[in-house]
Amino acid sequence: MDVQEKPKGKLRTGFTTGTSATAASMAAILSIINQKKIESVDVLLPKKDRIKININSCKFDKNKARCSVIKDGGDDPDVTHGAEIVVDLELTTKPNSIEIDGGEGVGRVTKPGIGLEIGQAAINPIPRKMITENLTLTGKKILEKNGIKVVISVPKGKELGPKTDNPRIGIVDGISILGTSGIVIPYSTASFAAAIRQQIDVVVSMGDDTVILTTGGRSEDYARKILELPEHSFIQMGDFSGYAISQCAKKGIKKAYVGGFIGKFAKMATGVKQTHVKGSKVNMEFLAELAKKCKAEENIIQKIKNANTARNVQEIVLENNTKGFFDEVCSEVYKQMINHSESKTSIEIILFDFDGNVLASHPSSKRFY
């Protein structure tokens, strides 16, 4: 299937930056071999499927070529969706040798723990393997007499890099060339889970044992104001709270601060491990029971039961000064997170309001406010 054509009634699959670079590399070697512009290529993926990729640009002469592909994230686009991935390929005098490096806009590694050497271009092992395998198959005859050097660049990479997780894991000056399967499955949890694991690995490799898990960018910003820890210790777990804390426990993290807002926490408190807005709903009956524990009046309890959102519940609680409610929420979140970690990691829950004020924390109540 050509993934650049949307299947009817289905979410459209995309392809990774690694597949983009592989396709551009294949187009480059084919344009040298055939001395003509290449319009599309069939890339061999790690699981031995093939994917047709359109080539955006293709220039060549007898010994070198410059080709590019527009990265397409399908119906699960990230910040690299639409980025031009460029490959400059040239023949060398080293038979059967394939060299792969990063140029402008491809990040460089500055910290250990992500499976790449410090100073190396941020081109992950699987994309390197994909490029090598596809060039070996496509350029078999050329490789008998020559080597091939590939330099990947991303014209807007320096601009896009800070919008990814790269800065926190020590990759500077550009994006990473990534991919495990070569394709992007719409709304896949795999890439997010891999990012969480990788960030925890960096923390461990830096000799640290404390992380700050937040539900998103805003809660992370608020957490930074009250917790002074290294950049790499801040990890956005998004909707994957259960997975993130279990990985912390598995990888030997001793202390995890968990920061977020009422919406995610209301779900986490009931044991929901994956809190995506489409995947689970806030249980208003549960929140009403917490209010009841705090001796709220019956009309307040009914208002909470009829609330539209968790934010609405927060407003009701604040308006009516229902003391202890937010402490109860944090306590329930704590119980769930401790359970997910099998009590192997010390946990501190911090609930923010939408202006960054701390509404409650647990177990060390009042520490942050």
N, C-alpha and C positions, 0 to 999 in steps of 0.2 A: 504494500500500500504506500502511496505517496503521502507522507504525513503533512504535506503542505496543502492538501485538499481536505476540507472538513468533512468527515463522515456524517451522513444524515442522521439526526437524532442522537448523536453521541458527542461527548466533549472531545475536542481536537487534541491529539497527541502532538507534542513538540519534540525538539531535539536539543541536546546539551551543547555547551561551548566546546566540549571535547569532540563531539561529532562534527560540529561546524569546522573546527581546525583540521580534522581528518579529511573532510570533504574538500576543503580548499587545497590541502596537500595533494590529494589524488588528482584534482583538476590541474594542478601545477605540473605534476610529473607527466600526466597524459598530454598536456599541451606541448611539452618539450618533445615527447615521443612522436606525436602525430603532427606537430607543427600546425595546430589549428586551435581555435578557441573552443573551450569545453563549456557546454550549456548545463549539464547535470551529471552527477555520478551516483553509483550505487555503493554505499558504504557498508562494509561488513562490521556488524556490531559484536560486542563481547560474547553474546549468547548465540552467535552465528546466524542470526537473522540479517536481512539486508534492508536498507532504507534509502530511498531515492531523495537526494538533496539537490536543489537548484543552485547554480553558481551565479553569484552576483556580478563579479568582474573577473576578467582573465586576460593577462598580458604575458607575452613570452618571447624568448629568442632561442638560440640553439642550446644554451647551457643553464639558463635560469628562467624563472617565471614568478609572477606575482598574481595570486588569485584570492578571491574573498567570498565569504558566505554571510548572509544575514541570519543571525541566530534567532530561532523561532521557538518560544516557550509554549506554543499551543494555547490551550485554554487554562494554563497554569503559569502565566507569565511572571518573571521576576525582573529585577532591574536590568538584567542583561538582555532581555527580550528586545529584539530589533537592533542590537549592536552588530557592527560589522567586524567579523573575525577575519583577519588578513594573514596570509601565509606567503612569505618570500622563500622560495626554494631554489637552491643552486646545486649543480653537480660538483663534486670534489674529486680529488685524486686518490681517495682511499676506498678501494673496492669493498663491497659488502658492508659498508659503514653507513649508519643512519644517525645523524646528530639532530637533536631537537632542543631549541632554546626559545626564550621569550624576548621579545623586543618591546617597543614602546606600548604602554598600556597593559602589559601583563605584569602582575605583581611579583615582588621578590620576597623571599622568606627571611624573616629576622628572628624568629623564635623557634625552639625545638618543639616536638610533640605532634606534628601533623604529617609525619611520614616523608618529609622532604628535607634535604640538607639546607642549613642556613646559607643564604646567598644565592640559592638556586631559584630559577624561575618557578612561579607557582603553577606548574603544569602537573597535574596529579598522575599517579602511576598508570591508571587505566587509560586515560587519553593518550599518554605516551605509547602504551602498548597498542592501542587502536591505530595510531598513526604509523607505527613501525610495521604492524601486520599488513595494513592496507597498502603501504608503499612497497613492501617486500613482494606482495602478490602482483601489484600493478607494474612495478618497475623492475621485475625480475632480471630481464636482459641487461638493463642499464647497470644494475648493481654488480654484474659480473666484471665490469671494467671501471666503474665509478662508484663513489659514495654519494650520499645525498645529505644536504644540510637544510634543515627546516627552521625558520625563525617565525614565530607567531607574534602578531601584534594586534592591538585593539585600539583604533584611533581615539575612542572616547573612554578608554579604560581607566585613565587617571581620574576622570570625572566620576565614573561609576563606582570605582573601588570603595570610597568612603561610605557608599550607600549599602554595601554588603557587610558581611561579618568579618571581612579581611582585617581591618585595623585592630580588632580585639584579639585576633589570633596571630598577629605579628606579620601580616602580609601587607607590604606597602607599595605605593606607586602604581596600582592597577588592580584588575580583577584576576581571578583564578580561572584556569582552564580545567573544567570539572566534568564529572560524569562517571557513573558506575555501570549503567546499562546502555548508555548512549542516547536514550530517549527520555522525555519528560512526561510522566503520567500525570494527567490533570488532578490537582489537589492531592497528590501523593504525600503521604507522611514520611516516606523514606528519606528524602533529601533533608527535611527539617530535623529528623531524628539523627541523621548522620552529622549535621552541623552541631547539634547539642553534644554528641559524643566527642567530636573533634575539639570543641572548646574546652570540655572537661579535661581531655588529654593534654591540652596546652597548659592548663592550670597545674596539673600534676607534674608535667615535665619541667615547669619553672620552679618546682620545689614548694609550691603553695598548697594549702589544704582547705581553703575557704572560698566559697562562691556566693554570688548574689544572683538568685534566679528570679527573673521578673516576667510578667505576662506580656510585656511589650515595651516599646521605646519610651513612652511617657512615664511609666512606672519605673523604668530604669533611670531616667533623668532624675526623678524624685529620690530614688535610692542613693544615687551618687551624692546628693546633698547631705545625707546623714551617715553615710558609710565611706570611710576612706580606705579603699582597697585598690590594687592594681587594675589597670584597664582590662586585662584578660580575665579577671575574676568575675566580671559582669556578663551574665549569660541570659539571653532572652529565650525562655522556654516556650513562649507562645501558649498554645493550647495543650501542650504536652507535659503537664505538671507531674503526673504519675511516672511517666517514662524518665523525665529529667532527674527526679530525686532518686529513682531506683538506680540510674546510671552513676549518680554521685556516690551512692552506697557501694556499688560494685567496684568503682575505681578508687575507693579509699578517701574520698572527701570527708573531712572531719566536721566541718561546719557549713551549713547552708542557710543563708537568709532568703526568705521567699517574700517578694513584694508584689502587690497588685491592688486592684480595685474591687469593689463590691460585686460586680457582675461575675467575674471569674471565680472569686472566692466563694460566692453563694453556691456555685456548682461544685467546686472542689470540696466544700464542706460536707456535701452529701455523698462523696466518694467517686465523683466523676473524674476519670483520669484524662480524658480528652475533651476539652471544654469549648470546642468550636461552636460558634453561635448556631450553626445549622445542625450540629450533632447532638445537642442537649439543651434542655430548658431549665430555667431557674424554678426551683420548687418553692412556691410561695407558702404552701402549707408548712414546710420545714422552717422557713424564716418566721412564720407566725408562731410556731412552737417555741422558737428561741426567744421571741418577744414575750411570750407567756411565762417563760422561765425567769424573765427579767421583771415580772409582775406588771406588765403593761396592761392598761385598761382594755376592756373588751372591744370598745369601738376602734382602738388603735390596732388590735389584733385583726379585726375584720378589714380594716383599710389595707393592712399588709397582705391579707389573703387575696384582696381584689386588685392589688397593685399590678401595673403593666410590666414593669421592669425592676431589676434589683436596684437600679439607681433611684427609682421612685420610692422603693422601700427605705433607702438611705435618707431620702428627704423627709419621709414620714417620721422616721426615728429621731432625726435631728430636730424637727419641728416640735415634737412632743417630748423631747429630752428623755427618751427611754434609756435610762442608765444601764450599762453593762451589755447592751445588745452587740456592739461591735467586738467587745471582748469575747463574747460567746461565739461569734462567727470565726474569729481568729483561733479560738480554742478547738473548734470543730475541724477547721482546715489543718491545724497542727496534728490532731489525732489521725487524720487520713494520710498526711505526708509522712508521719512517723511510721505508720503501717506500711506504706509503699517502700520506705527505706529499710524496713525490717529492723528499725531502731539502731541502725549502724551509723547514721549520721545525725549529729546534733542540729536541730532546726529552730529557726526563729521566724515567726510569721509577722509581717508588717502590712497593715491595711491602710492605704492612702485614700484621702478624698480626692476630688478631681482638680483641686488646686495644689496638691502636694503636701497637705497637712496630714499627719499621722492620726488616724481615728482610733487605732488600737494596735497592740502587739501582743504576742504570746510566744513563750511563757514569761519573758521578762517584761511584764506590764509596766507602762509609763516610762520606759527607758528612752524612747525617742521623742517624747513630747511632754 
